[in-house]
Amino acid sequence: MRTSGGCREICLTRNPLLVRALGLPPVVALADSFIHGLLAAVVMASVLVATSLLASTLRAWILGPLRILVAVVVAAVLTTAIQQLLSTLMELPAGFSIYLPLIAMNAFVLDHVLRVGFENDLAVVVVDAVWHAIAVVVVAGALGAIRGFGGLAILQQPAGALLVAGLLAAAWQWFAVRSKMADGQVTVRTGEGS
């Protein structure tokens, strides 16, 4: 059984967007407000969970070399279906039609499907995919909220989006290290006596 870890490990120390930087471009591009960030995260999380579930269910019938192809096709079909559903329910912002399809080829989704979805039983995949989805929603929501409510015009530009993502990643790393220090997992070296 190969999983990515528990809640704390996935959300804090190995957050797919902020620590590993997988799947960051479409989220950064789409999250120009809190609502858009959540919308992008929900689409990415839905594709992640559904693709992982299908991979786990069909893993006995799909040969190793074909797994990446199946993962890409399933993710593309799901992303297109979700995009069509959303466009019938609401008017999507202009950037969504460009960046939303990138979720189908997202390294984060494909990495998770190949590493966890095809390698584990359904119950393990569901728990792991849900924790990853929660991590994505938290990060995309925070990114969108900071960009949308920041009040600075630069935050609405692509460079500002990358700046906010970098600052958010630095804060996330700081919090993860502080959390490990509180648990005694990390010790701080002062540099004396080296």
C-alpha positions as a Markdown table, in Angstrom:
| # | Residue | x | y | z |
|---|---|---|---|---|
| 1 | Met | 0.0 | 0.0 | 0.0 |
| 2 | Arg | 1.6 | 3.3 | -1.1 |
| 3 | Thr | -0.2 | 6.4 | 0.1 |
| 4 | Ser | 0.9 | 10.0 | 0.4 |
| 5 | Gly | 0.4 | 10.1 | 4.2 |
| 6 | Gly | -2.2 | 11.3 | 6.7 |
| 7 | Cys | -4.0 | 14.6 | 7.1 |
| 8 | Arg | -1.2 | 16.4 | 8.8 |
| 9 | Glu | 1.5 | 15.2 | 6.3 |
| 10 | Ile | -0.7 | 16.0 | 3.2 |
| 11 | Cys | -2.0 | 19.3 | 4.4 |
| 12 | Leu | 1.0 | 20.7 | 6.2 |
| 13 | Thr | 4.4 | 19.1 | 5.4 |
| 14 | Arg | 3.7 | 17.8 | 1.9 |
| 15 | Asn | 1.0 | 20.2 | 0.6 |
| 16 | Pro | 0.9 | 19.4 | -3.2 |
| 17 | Leu | 0.5 | 23.0 | -4.3 |
| 18 | Leu | 2.8 | 24.9 | -1.9 |
| 19 | Val | 5.5 | 22.4 | -0.9 |
| 20 | Arg | 5.8 | 20.3 | -4.0 |
| 21 | Ala | 4.5 | 23.1 | -6.4 |
| 22 | Leu | 2.5 | 20.5 | -8.4 |
| 23 | Gly | -0.5 | 21.9 | -10.1 |
| 24 | Leu | 0.2 | 25.5 | -9.2 |
| 25 | Pro | 0.0 | 27.2 | -12.6 |
| 26 | Pro | -3.8 | 26.8 | -13.3 |
| 27 | Val | -4.6 | 27.6 | -9.6 |
| 28 | Val | -2.5 | 30.8 | -9.7 |
| 29 | Ala | -4.0 | 31.9 | -13.0 |
| 30 | Leu | -7.6 | 31.3 | -12.0 |
| 31 | Ala | -7.6 | 32.4 | -8.4 |
| 32 | Asp | -7.9 | 36.1 | -8.8 |
| 33 | Ser | -10.7 | 36.3 | -6.2 |
| 34 | Phe | -11.9 | 34.1 | -3.4 |
| 35 | Ile | -14.8 | 32.7 | -5.4 |
| 36 | His | -12.7 | 32.0 | -8.4 |
| 37 | Gly | -10.0 | 30.3 | -6.3 |
| 38 | Leu | -12.6 | 28.1 | -4.7 |
| 39 | Leu | -14.2 | 27.3 | -8.1 |
| 40 | Ala | -10.8 | 26.3 | -9.5 |
| 41 | Ala | -10.1 | 24.2 | -6.4 |
| 42 | Val | -13.4 | 22.5 | -6.6 |
| 43 | Val | -12.9 | 21.6 | -10.2 |
| 44 | Met | -9.3 | 20.3 | -9.5 |
| 45 | Ala | -10.5 | 18.4 | -6.4 |
| 46 | Ser | -13.4 | 16.8 | -8.3 |
| 47 | Val | -11.1 | 15.7 | -11.2 |
| 48 | Leu | -8.6 | 14.4 | -8.7 |
| 49 | Val | -11.0 | 12.4 | -6.6 |
| 50 | Ala | -13.0 | 11.0 | -9.6 |
| 51 | Thr | -9.9 | 10.1 | -11.6 |
| 52 | Ser | -8.3 | 8.4 | -8.6 |
| 53 | Leu | -11.4 | 6.5 | -7.8 |
| 54 | Leu | -11.7 | 5.2 | -11.4 |
| 55 | Ala | -8.0 | 4.3 | -11.5 |
| 56 | Ser | -8.4 | 2.3 | -8.3 |
| 57 | Thr | -11.5 | 0.6 | -9.5 |
| 58 | Leu | -10.0 | -0.3 | -12.9 |
| 59 | Arg | -6.4 | -1.0 | -11.9 |
| 60 | Ala | -6.6 | -4.8 | -12.3 |
| 61 | Trp | -7.6 | -4.4 | -16.0 |
| 62 | Ile | -5.2 | -1.7 | -17.1 |
| 63 | Leu | -1.6 | -2.6 | -17.9 |
| 64 | Gly | 1.2 | -0.5 | -16.5 |
| 65 | Pro | 2.3 | 1.2 | -19.7 |
| 66 | Leu | -1.3 | 2.2 | -20.5 |
| 67 | Arg | -2.0 | 3.7 | -17.1 |
| 68 | Ile | -0.7 | 7.2 | -17.9 |
| 69 | Leu | -2.8 | 7.3 | -21.1 |
| 70 | Val | -5.9 | 6.2 | -19.2 |
| 71 | Ala | -5.3 | 8.8 | -16.5 |
| 72 | Val | -4.9 | 11.6 | -19.0 |
| 73 | Val | -8.0 | 10.6 | -21.0 |
| 74 | Val | -10.2 | 10.2 | -17.9 |
| 75 | Ala | -8.9 | 13.5 | -16.5 |
| 76 | Ala | -9.6 | 15.3 | -19.8 |
| 77 | Val | -13.1 | 13.9 | -20.1 |
| 78 | Leu | -13.9 | 14.8 | -16.5 |
| 79 | Thr | -12.5 | 18.3 | -16.8 |
| 80 | Thr | -14.4 | 18.9 | -20.1 |
| 81 | Ala | -17.6 | 17.6 | -18.5 |
| 82 | Ile | -17.2 | 19.8 | -15.5 |
| 83 | Gln | -16.4 | 22.8 | -17.6 |
| 84 | Gln | -19.5 | 22.3 | -19.7 |
| 85 | Leu | -21.7 | 21.8 | -16.6 |
| 86 | Leu | -20.3 | 25.0 | -15.1 |
| 87 | Ser | -20.8 | 27.0 | -18.3 |
| 88 | Thr | -24.5 | 26.0 | -18.4 |
| 89 | Leu | -25.0 | 26.9 | -14.7 |
| 90 | Met | -23.1 | 30.2 | -14.7 |
| 91 | Glu | -21.1 | 32.5 | -16.8 |
| 92 | Leu | -17.5 | 31.6 | -16.4 |
| 93 | Pro | -14.8 | 34.3 | -16.2 |
| 94 | Ala | -12.8 | 34.7 | -19.4 |
| 95 | Gly | -9.7 | 33.0 | -18.0 |
| 96 | Phe | -11.5 | 29.9 | -17.1 |
| 97 | Ser | -12.0 | 28.8 | -20.7 |
| 98 | Ile | -8.2 | 29.0 | -21.2 |
| 99 | Tyr | -6.8 | 27.7 | -17.9 |
| 100 | Leu | -9.5 | 25.2 | -16.7 |
| 101 | Pro | -8.5 | 22.6 | -19.4 |
| 102 | Leu | -4.9 | 22.6 | -17.9 |
| 103 | Ile | -6.3 | 20.8 | -14.9 |
| 104 | Ala | -6.6 | 17.7 | -17.1 |
| 105 | Met | -2.9 | 17.7 | -17.8 |
| 106 | Asn | -2.0 | 18.9 | -14.3 |
| 107 | Ala | 1.1 | 17.2 | -12.9 |
| 108 | Phe | -0.6 | 17.1 | -9.4 |
| 109 | Val | -3.6 | 15.2 | -10.6 |
| 110 | Leu | -1.6 | 12.8 | -12.8 |
| 111 | Asp | 1.0 | 12.2 | -10.2 |
| 112 | His | -1.6 | 11.4 | -7.6 |
| 113 | Val | -3.5 | 9.0 | -9.9 |
| 114 | Leu | -0.4 | 7.1 | -10.9 |
| 115 | Arg | 1.2 | 7.0 | -7.5 |
| 116 | Val | -1.9 | 6.4 | -5.3 |
| 117 | Gly | -4.9 | 5.7 | -7.5 |
| 118 | Phe | -3.5 | 2.8 | -9.5 |
| 119 | Glu | -1.6 | 1.3 | -6.5 |
| 120 | Asn | -4.1 | 1.1 | -3.7 |
| 121 | Asp | -7.5 | -0.2 | -2.7 |
| 122 | Leu | -10.6 | 2.0 | -3.1 |
| 123 | Ala | -10.9 | 2.9 | 0.6 |
| 124 | Val | -7.3 | 4.1 | 0.8 |
| 125 | Val | -7.6 | 6.1 | -2.4 |
| 126 | Val | -10.8 | 7.8 | -1.2 |
| 127 | Val | -9.2 | 9.0 | 2.0 |
| 128 | Asp | -6.0 | 10.1 | 0.4 |
| 129 | Ala | -7.8 | 11.9 | -2.5 |
| 130 | Val | -10.1 | 13.7 | -0.1 |
| 131 | Trp | -7.2 | 15.0 | 2.0 |
| 132 | His | -5.4 | 16.2 | -1.1 |
| 133 | Ala | -8.6 | 17.9 | -2.3 |
| 134 | Ile | -9.0 | 19.7 | 1.1 |
| 135 | Ala | -5.4 | 20.9 | 0.8 |
| 136 | Val | -6.1 | 22.2 | -2.7 |
| 137 | Val | -9.3 | 24.0 | -1.6 |
| 138 | Val | -7.5 | 25.6 | 1.4 |
| 139 | Val | -4.6 | 26.9 | -0.7 |
| 140 | Ala | -6.7 | 28.1 | -3.6 |
| 141 | Gly | -9.2 | 29.8 | -1.3 |
| 142 | Ala | -6.4 | 31.6 | 0.5 |
| 143 | Leu | -4.6 | 32.6 | -2.7 |
| 144 | Gly | -7.9 | 33.9 | -4.1 |
| 145 | Ala | -8.8 | 35.7 | -0.9 |
| 146 | Ile | -5.4 | 37.4 | -0.7 |
| 147 | Arg | -5.4 | 38.4 | -4.3 |
| 148 | Gly | -9.1 | 39.5 | -4.3 |
| 149 | Phe | -9.0 | 41.5 | -1.0 |
| 150 | Gly | -5.4 | 42.6 | -1.0 |
| 151 | Gly | -6.3 | 46.1 | -2.3 |
| 152 | Leu | -3.1 | 46.3 | -4.4 |
| 153 | Ala | -3.4 | 46.4 | -8.2 |
| 154 | Ile | -0.3 | 44.4 | -8.6 |
| 155 | Leu | -2.0 | 41.4 | -6.9 |
| 156 | Gln | -4.4 | 41.2 | -9.8 |
| 157 | Gln | -1.6 | 40.8 | -12.3 |
| 158 | Pro | 0.1 | 37.5 | -13.1 |
| 159 | Ala | 3.3 | 38.7 | -11.4 |
| 160 | Gly | 1.3 | 39.5 | -8.3 |
| 161 | Ala | -0.3 | 36.1 | -8.4 |
| 162 | Leu | 3.2 | 34.5 | -8.4 |
| 163 | Leu | 4.3 | 36.8 | -5.6 |
| 164 | Val | 1.3 | 35.9 | -3.5 |
| 165 | Ala | 1.9 | 32.2 | -4.2 |
| 166 | Gly | 5.5 | 32.5 | -3.2 |
| 167 | Leu | 4.7 | 34.3 | 0.0 |
| 168 | Leu | 2.0 | 31.8 | 0.8 |
| 169 | Ala | 4.4 | 29.0 | 0.2 |
| 170 | Ala | 7.0 | 30.6 | 2.5 |
| 171 | Ala | 4.4 | 31.1 | 5.2 |
| 172 | Trp | 3.3 | 27.5 | 4.8 |
| 173 | Gln | 6.8 | 26.2 | 5.1 |
| 174 | Trp | 7.4 | 28.4 | 8.2 |
| 175 | Phe | 4.3 | 27.0 | 9.8 |
| 176 | Ala | 5.2 | 23.4 | 8.9 |
| 177 | Val | 8.7 | 23.8 | 10.5 |
| 178 | Arg | 7.2 | 25.5 | 13.6 |
| 179 | Ser | 4.7 | 22.6 | 13.9 |
| 180 | Lys | 7.5 | 20.0 | 13.7 |
| 181 | Met | 9.6 | 21.9 | 16.2 |
| 182 | Ala | 6.7 | 22.0 | 18.6 |
| 183 | Asp | 6.4 | 18.2 | 18.3 |
| 184 | Gly | 10.2 | 17.7 | 18.8 |
| 185 | Gln | 10.7 | 16.4 | 15.3 |
| 186 | Val | 13.1 | 19.2 | 14.3 |
| 187 | Thr | 15.9 | 20.7 | 16.3 |
| 188 | Val | 17.3 | 24.1 | 15.6 |
| 189 | Arg | 21.1 | 24.4 | 15.2 |
| 190 | Thr | 22.5 | 27.7 | 16.4 |
| 191 | Gly | 25.8 | 27.4 | 14.6 |
| 192 | Glu | 27.9 | 27.4 | 17.7 |
| 193 | Gly | 30.4 | 24.6 | 18.2 |
| 194 | Ser | 30.3 | 23.5 | 14.6 |
